[in-house]
Amino acid sequence: PDWWVNVRPSNTEPYLRMCLEADTQALLEQKRAELYAILGTPI
């Protein structure tokens, strides 16, 4: 795959943890924007 993501709740804080990897910086930024649109922007 060109990219992958793992989103999980933190065990110690009231946050979601997101790990995102992509083959290129442009793809990473595109997928991050898509995920932020779904999950909301980080605090």
SULZI-V582730 format. One line per field, one symbol per residue. ss: DSSP state (H for helix, E for strand, L for the rest). psi: psi as a letter, one per 20 degrees, with the letter a starting at -180 (. if undefined). burial: # if it has 24 or more other C-alpha atoms within 12 Angstrom, else .. A space follows every 10 residues. Layout:
BEGIN
ss = ???
psi = ???
burial = ???
END
This chain:
BEGIN
ss = LLEEEEEEEL LLLLLEEEEE EELLHHHHHH HHHHHHHHHL LLL
psi = qhrqqppqqq iiqlrppppp qrhqhghghg hggghhhgiq qq.
burial = .......... .........# .......... ##........ ...
END
